[in-house]
């Protein structure tokens, strides 16, 4: 569990524990290693000291054996030394470094990790003079040191493991108590704010010790307040823009409707006289004719054409000719009701559709128009212009379904009026 915890930390607190515990583990291993090394070296020094004491003890007997060439006694002394716990080997050499005796306690094929020794010179005193006999070298090894310090090593290692385990769980408790739990509470409250989408909510941690987490709580609450204000400002700006856009769209729609009405009106009107143009007149007249037939009422059609209008244009010019057409239109409008239709169907040719009007009434109206026109003069640019009009009148019959039929019959009457001398009405 410990190894898995350290290898794969799942959150911030575990990562911090891993870092701190790894540092502590490295320091503990370093200190323990130093303790092991110190204990090892101290024990090795003690063994070397013991070897020196043994050398001092056996130096006399060994020197005597060498002086007397008593090989048997020398072997017994060496065998006795090799049996001692701290001695791993004995070497006795002469003055020429030639081996006299060499014994080892360990197997030559299993040499210890390290071997250390202590050397003393052997001599014999004769007539007050010291005669060198060679040297005695006692060996010890790391195995002897490890045997002595094993218990100390085990105690140090056990103590380190116990301290490491206790501190690890203390770390776990401390981090969970002072970091992990408050962080979980903080994240839980942040999630609540996010899920509720209520920026008026605030974060309140149970731990009020004034530490960094409480400072973070304060920063987050101030951030929520700023976000709430910004959101409100954004909503207000968005509403203002929406209102402005709606007003602009409504105004634009109103302008478009007005423009469409104007365009529709202009599309149906003659640009000079502002009465219905040919297409619009016949379309509207057709609808009125159908309605009259459905109501079994009589409708009348008057076709008008100014007499010798080309002569007016040739004599006075087109500008005055246009003024004549405008004045003529005004005269016609003065005689018509709101339900009557007036349209310009040619250059100087006009048509009037009279719903619910019989032939006699239409003829009388046409003659009144003729008389009014013949009495009218146009004073312009110091010139006096007079003109007359010829008219053809026709009324609908029960089987008339198309306005073109009325137009054709009225056109024939109009040409009849012109053939009979103009300035007259034919029916």
Buried (B, 14 or more C-beta within 10 A) or exposed (E): EEEEBBEEBEBEBBEBBBEBBEEBBEEBEEEBEEBBEEBBEEBBEEBBEBBBEBBEEBBEBBBBBBBEEBEEBBEEBBEEBBEBEBBBBBBBBBEEEEEBBEBBBBEEEEEBEEBBBBEBBBBBEEEEEEEEBBBBBBBBBBBBBBEBBEEBBEEBEEEBEEEBEEBBEEBBEBBBEBBBBBBEBBEEBEEEBEEEEEBEBBBEBEBEEEBEBBEBBEEBBEEBEEEBEEEEEEEEEEEEEEEEEEEEEEEEEEEEEEEEEEEEEEEBBBEEBBBBBBEBBBEBBBEBBBEBBEEEEBBBBBBBBBBEBEEBBEEBEEEBBEBBBEBBBEBBEEBBEEEBBBBBBEEBBBBBBBBBBBBEBBBEBBBEBBEBBEEBEBEBEEEEBEBBBBBBBBBBEEEBEEBEBBBEBBBEBBBBBBEEEBBBBBB
